[in-house]
Amino acid sequence: MDVKIEESWKSILADEFQKDYFKALTAFIKQEYQQETIYPKGKEIFKSFESCPWDQVKVVILGQDPYHGPGQAHGLSFSVREGVPFPPSLLNIFKEINADVGKSIPSHGELTRWAKQGVLLLNATLTVRAHQAGSHQGKGWELFTDAVIQHLAHQKENLVFMLWGAYAQKKGAFIPSDKHCILKAPHPSPLSAHRGFLGCSHFSQANAYLQTKGLPPIDW
């Protein structure tokens, strides 16, 4: 089946697109876009892959669902369009970056600039109904993004995986720690950020690791 996704990823994931679960997922998603308000826009479902081709990935930040409010989600985990107020988790991410590496909190929360430096901003579920968090969970997206993580974990080396919260940590449990840098912390949500996300120093740790591997650091 012909999936409109960045060419290097299309090659890596070709087998996945032929599986029955993905065909069923595609049928479900098409129907949802016809009948409901779905985020992000259809052309942005695979934006995380478009913005960060396979051979450029250095860091993986794993989210759960797209934002389900109007105008927020645009295909990159934790990111919002310019002009959209920071969701609480994103604000905590920026607060930690400020404390960790001294970078000022930016004027907007659009994170494409990270993706262009090799940060794959991947949600476990790539679509959601408006105002219904988790509404597209259990439909097949998790199988697809598990496959993405499997390919990254086993075909690449020296990646940094940022796993925030129990959900991300469970999803990344199989990543070999002898091949990659795995950074774990509570989720940046206001419900848990004070339990160890704030103060985790993941952004400086990621850059230190990349530099030990001869790779340029990320300008957070």
FITORMAR-888053 format. One line per field, with one value per atom (N, C-alpha, C): residue number from 1; residue in one letter; y, z, x. Coordinates in nm, 3 decimals, padded with zeros to 5 digits. Layout:
k (NUM_...)
r (a_...)
Y (Y_...)
Z (Z_...)
X (X_...)
***
This chain:
k (1_1_1_2_2_2_3_3_3_4_4_4_5_5_5_6_6_6_7_7_7_8_8_8_9_9_9_10_10_10_11_11_11_12_12_12_13_13_13_14_14_14_15_15_15_16_16_16_17_17_17_18_18_18_19_19_19_20_20_20_21_21_21_22_22_22_23_23_23_24_24_24_25_25_25_26_26_26_27_27_27_28_28_28_29_29_29_30_30_30_31_31_31_32_32_32_33_33_33_34_34_34_35_35_35_36_36_36_37_37_37_38_38_38_39_39_39_40_40_40_41_41_41_42_42_42_43_43_43_44_44_44_45_45_45_46_46_46_47_47_47_48_48_48_49_49_49_50_50_50_51_51_51_52_52_52_53_53_53_54_54_54_55_55_55_56_56_56_57_57_57_58_58_58_59_59_59_60_60_60_61_61_61_62_62_62_63_63_63_64_64_64_65_65_65_66_66_66_67_67_67_68_68_68_69_69_69_70_70_70_71_71_71_72_72_72_73_73_73_74_74_74_75_75_75_76_76_76_77_77_77_78_78_78_79_79_79_80_80_80_81_81_81_82_82_82_83_83_83_84_84_84_85_85_85_86_86_86_87_87_87_88_88_88_89_89_89_90_90_90_91_91_91_92_92_92_93_93_93_94_94_94_95_95_95_96_96_96_97_97_97_98_98_98_99_99_99_100_100_100_101_101_101_102_102_102_103_103_103_104_104_104_105_105_105_106_106_106_107_107_107_108_108_108_109_109_109_110_110_110_111_111_111_112_112_112_113_113_113_114_114_114_115_115_115_116_116_116_117_117_117_118_118_118_119_119_119_120_120_120_121_121_121_122_122_122_123_123_123_124_124_124_125_125_125_126_126_126_127_127_127_128_128_128_129_129_129_130_130_130_131_131_131_132_132_132_133_133_133_134_134_134_135_135_135_136_136_136_137_137_137_138_138_138_139_139_139_140_140_140_141_141_141_142_142_142_143_143_143_144_144_144_145_145_145_146_146_146_147_147_147_148_148_148_149_149_149_150_150_150_151_151_151_152_152_152_153_153_153_154_154_154_155_155_155_156_156_156_157_157_157_158_158_158_159_159_159_160_160_160_161_161_161_162_162_162_163_163_163_164_164_164_165_165_165_166_166_166_167_167_167_168_168_168_169_169_169_170_170_170_171_171_171_172_172_172_173_173_173_174_174_174_175_175_175_176_176_176_177_177_177_178_178_178_179_179_179_180_180_180_181_181_181_182_182_182_183_183_183_184_184_184_185_185_185_186_186_186_187_187_187_188_188_188_189_189_189_190_190_190_191_191_191_192_192_192_193_193_193_194_194_194_195_195_195_196_196_196_197_197_197_198_198_198_199_199_199_200_200_200_201_201_201_202_202_202_203_203_203_204_204_204_205_205_205_206_206_206_207_207_207_208_208_208_209_209_209_210_210_210_211_211_211_212_212_212_213_213_213_214_214_214_215_215_215_216_216_216_217_217_217_218_218_218_219_219_219_220_220_220)
r (m_m_m_d_d_d_v_v_v_k_k_k_i_i_i_e_e_e_e_e_e_s_s_s_w_w_w_k_k_k_s_s_s_i_i_i_l_l_l_a_a_a_d_d_d_e_e_e_f_f_f_q_q_q_k_k_k_d_d_d_y_y_y_f_f_f_k_k_k_a_a_a_l_l_l_t_t_t_a_a_a_f_f_f_i_i_i_k_k_k_q_q_q_e_e_e_y_y_y_q_q_q_q_q_q_e_e_e_t_t_t_i_i_i_y_y_y_p_p_p_k_k_k_g_g_g_k_k_k_e_e_e_i_i_i_f_f_f_k_k_k_s_s_s_f_f_f_e_e_e_s_s_s_c_c_c_p_p_p_w_w_w_d_d_d_q_q_q_v_v_v_k_k_k_v_v_v_v_v_v_i_i_i_l_l_l_g_g_g_q_q_q_d_d_d_p_p_p_y_y_y_h_h_h_g_g_g_p_p_p_g_g_g_q_q_q_a_a_a_h_h_h_g_g_g_l_l_l_s_s_s_f_f_f_s_s_s_v_v_v_r_r_r_e_e_e_g_g_g_v_v_v_p_p_p_f_f_f_p_p_p_p_p_p_s_s_s_l_l_l_l_l_l_n_n_n_i_i_i_f_f_f_k_k_k_e_e_e_i_i_i_n_n_n_a_a_a_d_d_d_v_v_v_g_g_g_k_k_k_s_s_s_i_i_i_p_p_p_s_s_s_h_h_h_g_g_g_e_e_e_l_l_l_t_t_t_r_r_r_w_w_w_a_a_a_k_k_k_q_q_q_g_g_g_v_v_v_l_l_l_l_l_l_l_l_l_n_n_n_a_a_a_t_t_t_l_l_l_t_t_t_v_v_v_r_r_r_a_a_a_h_h_h_q_q_q_a_a_a_g_g_g_s_s_s_h_h_h_q_q_q_g_g_g_k_k_k_g_g_g_w_w_w_e_e_e_l_l_l_f_f_f_t_t_t_d_d_d_a_a_a_v_v_v_i_i_i_q_q_q_h_h_h_l_l_l_a_a_a_h_h_h_q_q_q_k_k_k_e_e_e_n_n_n_l_l_l_v_v_v_f_f_f_m_m_m_l_l_l_w_w_w_g_g_g_a_a_a_y_y_y_a_a_a_q_q_q_k_k_k_k_k_k_g_g_g_a_a_a_f_f_f_i_i_i_p_p_p_s_s_s_d_d_d_k_k_k_h_h_h_c_c_c_i_i_i_l_l_l_k_k_k_a_a_a_p_p_p_h_h_h_p_p_p_s_s_s_p_p_p_l_l_l_s_s_s_a_a_a_h_h_h_r_r_r_g_g_g_f_f_f_l_l_l_g_g_g_c_c_c_s_s_s_h_h_h_f_f_f_s_s_s_q_q_q_a_a_a_n_n_n_a_a_a_y_y_y_l_l_l_q_q_q_t_t_t_k_k_k_g_g_g_l_l_l_p_p_p_p_p_p_i_i_i_d_d_d_w_w_w)
Y (-00.118_00.000_00.124_00.225_00.343_00.447_00.464_00.558_00.681_00.797_00.921_00.960_00.913_00.937_00.960_01.028_01.062_00.936_00.951_00.835_00.741_00.793_00.703_00.621_00.681_00.607_00.509_00.548_00.461_00.331_00.341_00.223_00.136_00.199_00.127_00.054_00.120_00.071_00.000_-00.028_-00.083_-00.206_-00.298_-00.420_-00.390_-00.288_-00.254_-00.212_-00.140_-00.087_-00.197_-00.315_-00.425_-00.514_-00.489_-00.575_-00.545_-00.647_-00.634_-00.525_-00.514_-00.412_-00.273_-00.249_-00.115_-00.085_-00.185_-00.166_-00.134_-00.204_-00.176_-00.037_-00.001_00.132_00.240_00.222_00.319_00.338_00.229_00.237_00.312_00.283_00.351_00.501_00.537_00.678_00.755_00.696_00.764_00.793_00.696_00.715_00.823_00.824_00.923_01.066_01.085_01.218_01.263_01.168_01.203_01.239_01.180_01.191_01.277_01.300_01.368_01.478_01.562_01.656_01.585_01.568_01.491_01.580_01.564_01.634_01.533_01.569_01.691_01.680_01.777_01.768_01.644_01.589_01.465_01.472_01.586_01.598_01.609_01.624_01.638_01.513_01.406_01.285_01.235_01.237_01.184_01.295_01.411_01.524_01.496_01.418_01.389_01.320_01.235_01.164_01.257_01.340_01.436_01.531_01.570_01.672_01.615_01.483_01.420_01.286_01.287_01.163_01.061_00.937_00.823_00.845_00.888_00.896_01.016_01.102_01.220_01.206_01.097_01.085_01.072_01.158_01.150_01.134_01.195_01.195_01.158_01.078_01.044_01.090_01.176_01.219_01.161_01.074_00.997_01.057_01.095_01.141_01.033_01.065_00.966_00.994_01.101_01.141_01.278_01.309_01.449_01.534_01.663_01.754_01.747_01.757_01.742_01.872_01.985_02.115_02.179_02.271_02.335_02.405_02.380_02.453_02.416_02.315_02.282_02.180_02.060_01.950_01.979_01.950_01.961_01.852_01.740_01.623_01.599_01.686_01.667_01.658_01.556_01.541_01.663_01.706_01.819_01.955_01.963_02.089_02.147_02.280_02.348_02.452_02.490_02.592_02.725_02.808_02.943_03.017_03.096_03.173_03.101_02.970_02.892_02.895_02.923_02.924_02.789_02.794_02.671_02.582_02.458_02.362_02.345_02.307_02.300_02.211_02.096_02.007_02.073_02.141_02.207_02.320_02.394_02.500_02.442_02.328_02.265_02.217_02.171_02.133_02.255_02.367_02.488_02.537_02.522_02.561_02.476_02.346_02.258_02.290_02.318_02.357_02.483_02.579_02.704_02.677_02.593_02.562_02.476_02.389_02.290_02.348_02.415_02.463_02.615_02.683_02.829_02.897_02.822_02.882_02.945_03.067_03.138_03.067_03.082_03.026_03.099_03.025_03.089_03.158_03.229_03.304_03.216_03.097_03.006_02.861_02.770_02.630_02.541_02.597_02.520_02.459_02.325_02.256_02.200_02.247_02.198_02.220_02.325_02.352_02.239_02.175_02.057_01.941_01.919_01.807_01.820_01.942_01.965_01.936_01.928_01.896_01.747_01.669_01.525_01.475_01.554_01.511_01.459_01.329_01.269_01.288_01.370_01.403_01.314_01.196_01.088_01.066_01.077_01.033_00.885_00.816_00.675_00.655_00.749_00.751_00.878_00.867_00.982_01.066_01.024_01.102_01.097_01.190_01.195_01.272_01.237_01.317_01.445_01.551_01.677_01.658_01.709_01.713_01.575_01.471_01.336_01.269_01.299_01.242_01.090_01.031_00.885_00.817_00.894_00.837_00.749_00.761_00.675_00.575_00.555_00.452_00.315_00.216_00.079_00.048_00.136_00.116_00.068_00.063_00.016_00.108_00.234_00.325_00.278_00.221_00.179_00.069_-00.020_-00.125_-00.063_00.037_00.105_00.176_00.252_00.326_00.235_00.121_00.019_-00.027_-00.048_-00.092_00.015_00.141_00.251_00.246_00.231_00.228_00.104_-00.009_-00.132_-00.110_-00.052_-00.027_00.065_00.172_00.265_00.198_00.122_00.062_-00.043_-00.117_-00.231_-00.207_-00.108_-00.081_00.036_00.116_00.230_00.212_00.298_00.302_00.447_00.464_00.595_00.698_00.652_00.744_00.779_00.893_00.930_00.914_00.833_00.816_00.887_00.984_01.052_00.993_00.921_00.850_00.913_00.993_01.071_01.011_00.961_00.903_00.754_00.690_00.544_00.491_00.562_00.514_00.504_00.611_00.612_00.509_00.495_00.401_00.257_00.227_00.093_00.068_00.168_00.153_00.136_00.194_00.185_00.081_-00.010_-00.103_-00.195_-00.220_-00.317_-00.252_-00.121_-00.054_-00.098_-00.148_-00.195_-00.080_-00.084_00.026_00.023_-00.088_-00.093_-00.028_-00.001_00.062_00.209_00.249_00.382_00.444_00.574_00.647_00.658_00.601_00.602_00.690_00.798_00.894_00.883_00.857_00.838_00.944_00.991_01.087_01.082_01.137_01.154_01.241_01.234_01.313_01.462_01.550_01.694_01.755_01.676_01.724_01.789_01.891_01.952_01.852_01.740_01.639_01.565_01.564_01.481_01.550_01.666_01.729_01.753_01.787_01.818_01.694_01.577_01.452_01.407_01.493_01.456_01.495_01.542_01.593_01.723_01.815_01.940_01.906_01.933_01.897_01.772_01.713_01.587_01.607_01.728_01.760_01.674_01.631_01.546_01.615_01.745_01.814_01.831_01.859_01.864_01.724_01.626_01.488_01.436_01.469_01.426_01.485_01.613_01.677_01.622_01.596_01.540_01.403_01.322_01.190_01.202_01.287_01.304_01.347_01.435_01.485_01.376_01.285_01.174_01.081_01.084_01.002_01.078_01.199_01.278_01.344_01.359_01.420_01.559_01.651_01.787_01.787_01.872_01.881_01.946_01.930_01.993_02.134_02.230_02.366_02.368_02.344_02.336_02.474)
Z (00.000_00.000_00.000_-00.072_-00.092_00.017_00.109_00.219_00.190_00.207_00.179_00.301_00.301_00.411_00.351_00.422_00.374_00.321_00.211_00.134_00.213_00.294_00.367_00.469_00.534_00.626_00.551_00.435_00.354_00.322_00.293_00.264_00.389_00.502_00.626_00.672_00.655_00.710_00.607_00.491_00.380_00.421_00.494_00.534_00.626_00.708_00.805_00.733_00.622_00.551_00.483_00.470_00.406_00.506_00.634_00.735_00.753_00.795_00.807_00.905_01.017_01.116_01.058_00.972_00.917_00.814_00.738_00.643_00.717_00.828_00.908_00.971_01.019_01.076_00.971_00.851_00.745_00.714_00.707_00.681_00.793_00.917_01.032_01.028_01.002_01.004_00.892_00.775_00.664_00.701_00.762_00.802_00.909_01.004_01.110_01.055_00.960_00.902_00.825_00.773_00.701_00.796_00.914_01.003_01.127_01.164_01.289_01.264_01.364_01.362_01.424_01.342_01.383_01.378_01.475_01.477_01.471_01.407_01.328_01.192_01.106_00.970_00.902_00.808_00.744_00.686_00.627_00.563_00.664_00.794_00.898_00.984_00.953_01.035_01.048_00.937_00.937_00.937_00.992_00.989_01.067_01.174_01.250_01.163_01.070_00.979_00.867_00.816_00.711_00.762_00.887_00.943_00.988_01.005_01.056_00.986_00.866_00.791_00.870_00.830_00.899_00.928_00.830_00.849_00.932_00.969_01.049_01.196_01.234_01.372_01.470_01.572_01.680_01.816_01.831_01.958_01.929_02.016_02.005_02.132_02.116_02.229_02.205_02.295_02.276_02.354_02.280_02.341_02.332_02.378_02.379_02.273_02.290_02.198_02.140_02.022_01.979_02.072_02.077_02.148_02.083_02.165_02.111_02.110_02.138_02.130_01.994_01.955_01.823_01.800_01.683_01.640_01.707_01.792_01.865_01.789_01.769_01.711_01.567_01.532_01.391_01.354_01.426_01.384_01.455_01.547_01.623_01.772_01.839_01.981_02.062_02.150_02.242_02.175_02.044_01.972_01.943_01.941_01.895_01.790_01.712_01.609_01.673_01.594_01.641_01.671_01.777_01.815_01.910_01.930_02.021_02.160_02.265_02.401_02.434_02.515_02.553_02.636_02.597_02.690_02.813_02.927_03.050_03.040_02.974_02.963_02.885_02.776_02.695_02.772_02.849_02.930_03.029_03.089_03.182_03.110_02.987_02.907_02.888_02.852_02.831_02.962_03.072_03.202_03.236_03.206_03.235_03.144_03.018_02.927_02.979_03.024_03.076_03.198_03.288_03.409_03.377_03.278_03.248_03.162_03.054_02.961_02.944_03.019_03.021_02.902_02.822_02.705_02.746_02.701_02.737_02.683_02.754_02.707_02.578_02.470_02.340_02.332_02.224_02.206_02.153_02.105_02.053_02.081_02.066_02.097_01.975_01.862_01.738_01.734_01.736_01.758_01.631_01.515_01.390_01.390_01.454_01.457_01.528_01.625_01.686_01.586_01.521_01.425_01.316_01.272_01.165_01.210_01.342_01.397_01.430_01.404_01.428_01.547_01.594_01.706_01.649_01.663_01.618_01.728_01.699_01.796_01.767_01.826_01.789_01.894_01.855_01.941_01.918_02.025_02.012_01.926_01.938_01.857_01.774_01.645_01.556_01.525_01.571_01.547_01.671_01.677_01.790_01.749_01.806_01.787_01.868_01.815_01.888_02.025_02.126_02.264_02.326_02.265_02.319_02.331_02.439_02.459_02.456_02.386_02.381_02.290_02.213_02.133_02.018_01.976_01.870_01.923_02.054_02.109_02.083_02.070_02.051_01.913_01.816_01.679_01.584_01.633_01.549_01.545_01.583_01.579_01.669_01.785_01.879_01.818_01.740_01.673_01.572_01.501_01.401_01.468_01.573_01.636_01.716_01.764_01.820_01.714_01.592_01.483_01.452_01.455_01.432_01.537_01.662_01.770_01.759_01.721_01.701_01.595_01.483_01.376_01.425_01.492_01.542_01.643_01.735_01.844_01.795_01.691_01.649_01.522_01.442_01.320_01.335_01.440_01.462_01.592_01.612_01.737_01.781_01.910_01.966_01.956_01.965_01.975_02.120_02.141_02.274_02.274_02.364_02.381_02.511_02.500_02.617_02.645_02.756_02.792_02.918_02.900_03.009_03.049_03.170_03.221_03.198_03.273_03.271_03.134_03.062_02.931_02.835_02.824_02.734_02.776_02.906_02.955_02.926_02.937_02.902_02.752_02.672_02.526_02.481_02.555_02.517_02.596_02.663_02.754_02.683_02.554_02.482_02.419_02.431_02.367_02.436_02.362_02.425_02.479_02.609_02.673_02.642_02.588_02.552_02.416_02.341_02.209_02.208_02.307_02.306_02.444_02.450_02.575_02.605_02.717_02.755_02.878_02.862_02.970_03.015_03.143_03.197_03.305_03.303_03.404_03.410_03.515_03.515_03.396_03.365_03.255_03.292_03.194_03.223_03.256_03.257_03.298_03.437_03.460_03.594_03.706_03.671_03.771_03.822_03.740_03.777_03.761_03.696_03.665_03.789_03.902_04.026_04.091_04.038_04.097_04.030_03.952_03.895_03.751_03.681_03.547_03.559_03.639_03.663_03.744_03.684_03.746_03.689_03.585_03.529_03.445_03.396_03.315_03.190_03.134_03.016_02.895_02.884_02.763_02.759_02.873_02.879_02.870_02.932_02.923_02.779_02.707_02.567_02.486_02.504_02.427_02.465_02.593_02.635_02.571_02.566_02.504_02.355_02.286_02.142_02.114_02.195_02.172_02.196_02.290_02.310_02.189_02.109_01.989_01.864_01.884_01.770_01.694_01.757_01.691_01.745_01.662_01.712_01.810_01.913_02.010_01.950_02.019_01.976_02.035_01.955_02.004_02.051_02.180_02.235_02.241)
X (00.084_00.000_00.088_00.047_00.132_00.101_00.195_00.179_00.264_00.206_00.277_00.361_00.484_00.576_00.714_00.799_00.934_01.004_01.076_01.123_01.215_01.304_01.395_01.317_01.220_01.134_01.045_01.001_00.915_00.986_01.114_01.195_01.212_01.243_01.265_01.139_01.023_00.897_00.810_00.864_00.784_00.704_00.767_00.696_00.577_00.593_00.488_00.359_00.377_00.261_00.178_00.234_00.163_00.089_00.108_00.048_-00.101_-00.173_-00.319_-00.359_-00.285_-00.323_-00.313_-00.211_-00.193_-00.301_-00.340_-00.450_-00.580_-00.605_-00.725_-00.717_-00.599_-00.577_-00.605_-00.554_-00.574_-00.723_-00.795_-00.939_-01.010_-00.973_-01.034_-01.004_-00.879_-00.840_-00.910_-00.920_-00.989_-01.134_-01.199_-01.339_-01.350_-01.258_-01.260_-01.246_-01.155_-01.137_-01.262_-01.337_-01.460_-01.574_-01.575_-01.691_-01.668_-01.543_-01.512_-01.409_-01.388_-01.275_-01.156_-01.052_-00.935_-00.811_-00.725_-00.596_-00.482_-00.369_-00.348_-00.416_-00.393_-00.443_-00.386_-00.460_-00.417_-00.277_-00.243_-00.112_00.001_-00.035_00.067_00.083_00.010_00.017_00.160_00.234_00.371_00.477_00.441_00.534_00.662_00.653_00.775_00.879_00.831_00.922_00.971_00.881_00.920_01.028_01.014_01.104_01.238_01.244_01.365_01.387_01.447_01.468_01.551_01.537_01.599_01.747_01.823_01.968_02.011_01.916_01.950_01.915_01.846_01.798_01.915_01.915_02.014_01.948_01.831_01.758_01.613_01.552_01.410_01.340_01.239_01.155_01.017_00.976_00.853_00.737_00.633_00.509_00.402_00.281_00.175_00.070_-00.007_-00.114_-00.083_-00.135_-00.133_-00.221_-00.193_-00.283_-00.422_-00.526_-00.661_-00.741_-00.674_-00.740_-00.721_-00.808_-00.800_-00.666_-00.607_-00.489_-00.359_-00.359_-00.237_-00.150_-00.202_-00.123_-00.087_00.039_00.079_00.180_00.175_00.251_00.382_00.422_00.545_00.509_00.559_00.525_00.568_00.481_00.500_00.498_00.510_00.518_00.379_00.371_00.249_00.286_00.188_00.211_00.250_00.318_00.349_00.219_00.220_00.103_00.010_00.032_-00.052_00.012_-00.065_-00.007_00.058_00.163_00.233_00.141_00.120_00.058_00.149_00.092_00.171_00.295_00.285_00.401_00.513_00.478_00.579_00.646_00.566_00.625_00.726_00.694_00.788_00.914_00.900_01.017_01.108_01.049_01.129_01.191_01.118_01.174_01.296_01.287_01.400_01.519_01.493_01.602_01.671_01.591_01.646_01.735_01.687_01.765_01.887_01.874_01.978_02.090_02.053_02.156_02.156_02.069_02.072_02.008_01.933_01.869_01.736_01.713_01.591_01.467_01.357_01.230_01.192_01.163_01.139_01.004_00.983_00.859_00.746_00.778_00.676_00.718_00.622_00.648_00.656_00.690_00.702_00.842_00.850_00.978_01.041_00.997_01.058_01.208_01.254_01.399_01.475_01.412_01.475_01.479_01.367_01.358_01.463_01.486_01.584_01.727_01.747_01.879_01.894_01.787_01.797_01.718_01.620_01.536_01.404_01.381_01.255_01.151_01.051_00.946_00.827_00.827_00.736_00.629_00.504_00.394_00.366_00.324_00.289_00.165_00.072_-00.050_-00.046_-00.067_-00.040_-00.162_-00.281_-00.402_-00.491_-00.588_-00.680_-00.805_-00.920_-01.041_-01.032_-01.090_-01.094_-01.157_-01.091_-01.141_-01.161_-01.101_-01.116_-00.978_-00.910_-00.776_-00.782_-00.687_-00.678_-00.777_-00.851_-00.960_-00.913_-00.788_-00.736_-00.633_-00.631_-00.543_-00.605_-00.520_-00.567_-00.621_-00.594_-00.642_-00.533_-00.409_-00.299_-00.179_-00.199_-00.084_00.030_-00.005_00.100_00.187_00.124_00.202_00.298_00.250_00.333_00.451_00.423_00.533_00.626_00.575_00.666_00.765_00.715_00.804_00.908_00.866_00.961_01.073_01.035_01.135_01.223_01.165_01.243_01.351_01.312_01.410_01.521_01.483_01.584_01.676_01.617_01.693_01.792_01.755_01.836_01.917_01.880_01.956_02.052_02.033_02.121_02.198_02.296_02.371_02.384_02.411_02.446_02.333_02.209_02.097_02.070_02.005_01.957_01.805_01.755_01.610_01.569_01.480_01.426_01.289_01.279_01.156_01.100_00.996_00.938_00.804_00.796_00.673_00.666_00.576_00.566_00.528_00.442_00.399_00.518_00.595_00.710_00.814_00.834_00.934_00.895_00.767_00.720_00.736_00.704_00.713_00.858_00.951_01.092_01.170_01.099_01.166_01.265_01.245_01.330_01.454_01.470_01.584_01.713_01.811_01.935_02.020_02.044_02.117_02.266_02.314_02.456_02.483_02.378_02.393_02.351_02.270_02.210_02.214_02.192_02.177_02.027_01.985_01.844_01.828_01.754_01.731_01.586_01.564_01.430_01.402_01.278_01.233_01.081_01.021_00.876_00.832_00.705_00.649_00.652_00.670_00.672_00.536_00.431_00.300_00.306_00.224_00.220_00.190_00.126_00.093_00.216_00.323_00.439_00.573_00.577_00.706_00.791_00.723_00.796_00.855_00.819_00.871_01.001_01.061_01.190_01.214_01.109_01.138_01.217_01.163_01.236_01.360_01.475_01.602_01.666_01.604_01.658_01.783_01.805_01.925_01.938_01.827_01.834_01.895_01.876_01.919_02.071_02.131_02.277_02.336_02.269_02.318_02.315_02.209_02.199_02.313_02.339_02.445_02.583_02.604_02.732_02.754_02.650_02.660_02.689_02.614_02.636_02.780_02.831_02.967_03.072_03.045_03.139_03.140_03.036_03.028_03.068_03.121_03.167_03.055_02.939_02.824_02.799_02.751_02.724_02.608_02.616_02.507_02.383_02.271_02.147_02.140_02.103_02.077_01.931_01.913_01.777_01.712)
***
